Amino acid sequence: MGVTRDGPGLRIYTVSRYKSAVQPKPLSPQVFQILLSLTDAPRHGYAIIADVRERTGGAIQLTASTLYDALARLLDESWLKEVDAPADAPDRDERRRYYHLTAAGRRALENETSRLEWMLSTARGKLQPAGRGRRGR
Amino acid sequence: MRLYGAMLRVLPRDLRERHGRQMAMLFADLRAEARSAGFARSVALWMAEVAGLVRFGMRARWRRFAGRNRLRASGSGSGPGWGHDLYWAWRNVRARGGRAVLIVGLLAIALAANTLVFAVADSMLFRKLPFSETERLVGFVGQNAKPDTPAGMMVAAALLDEWRRQIDIFEGVETYLTKTMFLSDGGAHETVAVADVTPGMMSLLGVKPRWGRPLEVEDASYTDAGVVLIAESLARTRFGAPEAAVGQTLSSTAGPLVVVGVMPEHFRFPAQHQRIWRALDPRGPLTANFGGTWAIARLREGVTMESAAAAVAQRSAAVGEAAGRRTPYAVTVAPHGLGLVRPGDSRLYWLLLGAAMCLLAIACANVTSVETAGAMARARTSAVQLALGASRSTLARVTLLEGAMLFGLAAAGAVVTAYGGMQLMTAKLLPAALRGRTANPFDLDQRALGFMVLAAAAAWLLTMTPIVLRTYRVDLLGLLKLEDRSSAASAGGARLRRALTLIEVALAVLLATSALLWARSYGTLLGADKGFESRNIASITYTLPPEFYDTVQEKRALERILLEKLAAMPGVTAVAAGSPPTGGLERYGDVRVLVDDRPAAAEGISLGLRHVDADYFSVLGIPLLRGRMFSPTEPPTNAIVSEAFARRYWGHADPLGRTFRQSDSHQVTTVIGVAGDLRIRPPDMQGVPPPSLDVYFARQPPPPPQPQRPGGRRNTGGWGSVSVMARFDSPERVKQARQIAVAIEPRFEVAVGLVDDQYAEQFSQVLLVTRIVGAFGMLALLVAMLGLYGVLALLVTARRREIGIRMALGAGRADIRRLVVSSSFRLVRAGAALGAAGAVAVARASASLLYGVKAADPVALGIVMLIAVVTALLATWRPAEQAAAIDPSTLLRS
């Protein structure tokens, strides 16, 4: 992996070994969206699905199995943890379990966001005529 | 929601327990939502959910499997996974050394035997014929034929046309003839079996050539060349590649053959060996010399076998009349004889499968026994492993894995063995008469291999269960406290091993007794009185293509030369023209005889018509019981009949001078003599062959030569043969006779064989069973001997201390030997009794296949008991000596 002069991805992407240790793979869109919907408050399964659907305009449709496939892995990685229903939750339901983003989860989300930004910037630099893109920024 | 709950079972248990309820709740919400959006959304949701669940389950399992291995590789794992278990299992298997080789070899042989027998039985019995909807393929059969007569009668061209008109019953009626042909390749001739088929045959059967085109109606009308489909193998040997064969010409003694298509390799019709299928016109020259062609019909869809049989039976008289038949025609239809199994056959193959299963069971019992001993020896290791925190389930898993490895290796070995065995089987063991009975190939296909895998898996479970159970029950404290390892072995393990050895001995005795019964049955068959002096008589038969030997004169000339040369050969005591009694019948099946012009008997008979010279009787030693022998100028209306024929139609009255005729012929025959009966058909259950009904006519001098047909193709496809019998002073002369015959006519095939061998060929099934069961029986005895030896050796080791004490208290070496021998004989006695009882039961069940021996045959049982005793002594000898060699002073001091 070559060295990029600028861009926020530098910290991770200059050392490929380090990369694989910190963030093994780019996150799938589903996982990214799930993490994203848990940033502000803990949510239960149905709330996550509803939130993701709303935010992506229906582009990402999760079902029970796809959601829990992802949740099980995220719990294993300790990016999420299970919590009881918070007292202030809008649609509080005692039977349901809520999922809370841990610090590690938040870091992973930030890393992924940085990676996406870096990807975006390199792509923009290539696709737009030189100069104009930079001026645009 | 119950359905969803069931679907959740695709997830690993812990995930299901952790998330299952949440997922179910979530899915209920989503479903309610989708339901309000319409039916299509509901369906889409369910489909997405099923796919997602399967993916979830598979991924979770895979992550776990891979994760364990990763942990082990990095050395940081706490709970070892499958990779670890595999590693240990493999180490344990390797630690077995020679024993592992023995186990694998034994299992491989047993599995291969099962696979081979299954493959043959599958081809004969279980597999459907490789044609489409074979249950709608029917053949014609006489209305008064015996129930197990294979369907498939000859029909003349006029009858064929009439049957083809019955379109409400038949979708199509096609016919064939089988012939042999010489393909000429420069100077050499290669014989190839040919089927002449009407062009619609392939589509009737539902098959197509893989390369080129099918036969078409016009193909049958060419007279200067034959239009043929050929087999893939023939295309490869002749033209290199099947696609290159299309459009090429083969030259044969029957004229050029134009190849229009190539049939795939697995295609067989009507029997195993046909390689060329030539377009046939039922009215054309290819059917000359034949009474008609063999018919196969396909029932119209929706027409049942019963209704078709009734309709055909009802119409047959009218059909016969419309076709211009002068004699009554009464036929019906039955499932076609192609590959139809005769009732006795299926029992035969079940018997063989049973024998193979017995062998596998013995092998399994032996492996369990050996493995139990191994597990005993490793019991302390297991105890230490348990003490160090390994779980019992891990130990059991490793044990199962070891078994899986052994059986996997055995299965791999079995594939190789079975492949080799199949070559041997088809080339040598399987009698040709049996091979011709099915259109299925004999091969190790997926079904046979699948069967083997199933058998191996079943055997694996059966074998390993007792061992795994023992592993589970390992008594940790007891084992660690034990001073003497052998006391551990003397507990339940020894009892299990004794029981297993008992089973082995019983099964071995069962197999050996059955083999002996079959061998004795075969002996009875061969030794039966055939009604003529068959020893050292050989028949020499040329098969001659009509292009070279068309007229009777030509054939008689060849016959005369052969007779002269043979008579001049040293060691030949007599020669005569004529075909052997065991073959060459000129008329058989469903013949009716009108005696003294009374109406024909209701029942048709099998009649052997033979055209012979007077010396035929003296050469074969057939006695003339009454009347006179043929004179040199005997008219063709006089005949000598067999005694059974005379008794059947005239009882005790004098048959000489009486007359008879066959119902479909107008020639009246007068009886001038009565000859002794030939008994060449398989004997009945008492070992007595039934007499055949024979009529001998005097051979007539050849008619004056007829002028050659100008321009016409001489090839009619009909085959001539010249057959001569000779009596030798020893069977070794047969080779010389063959050389003489080949020297006279080197171009064409000549079959030289002893009549006794030809007679024996009828019983090839019995021989096959004798050989297979015999081989299994011997192997089983060997394995049982090994098992017995193992148990006795263990017994001696376990009782060393006891033996030492006995000897110290004054027991002599002979007493110690007796101790070992008596415990061996207790086992063998019980096993042999069980096995013998089983053998009698099996023989009772297969009594209809056994000739001339009783189920409880004292000779066979006696021989097997003797073998069992000898085997037991062989197995006991070394352990007994070891026991006797124990030195009490050193043993008790240690």
Contacts between the chains, C-beta under 8 A, distances in Angstrom:
chain1	res1	chain2	res2	distance
A	44	B	22	8.0
A	45	B	22	5.9
A	45	B	23	7.6
A	45	B	25	7.6
A	45	B	26	4.2
A	46	B	25	7.9
A	46	B	26	5.4
A	46	B	29	4.8
A	46	B	30	7.5
A	49	B	26	7.4
A	49	B	30	7.1
A	61	B	48	7.7
A	63	B	27	7.6
A	63	B	30	6.6
A	63	B	45	6.7
A	63	B	48	4.9
A	63	B	49	4.9
A	63	B	52	5.1
A	64	B	23	4.6
A	64	B	24	7.8
A	64	B	26	4.5
A	64	B	27	4.1
A	64	B	30	6.3
A	64	B	49	6.2
A	64	B	52	7.5
A	65	B	23	7.0
A	65	B	49	5.6
A	65	B	52	3.2
A	65	B	53	4.3
A	65	B	55	7.3
A	65	B	56	4.9
A	66	B	48	7.8
A	66	B	52	4.5
A	66	B	55	7.9
A	66	B	56	7.6
A	67	B	26	7.0
A	68	B	19	4.9
A	68	B	22	7.2
A	68	B	23	5.1
A	68	B	26	7.8
A	68	B	56	6.8
A	69	B	52	6.7
A	69	B	55	6.8
A	69	B	56	4.0
A	69	B	59	6.6
A	69	B	60	7.7
A	71	B	19	7.2
A	72	B	15	5.9
A	72	B	18	7.8
A	72	B	19	6.4
A	72	B	56	7.8
A	72	B	60	6.8
A	73	B	63	7.8
A	95	B	25	6.7
A	96	B	22	6.9
A	96	B	25	6.7
A	97	B	22	5.7
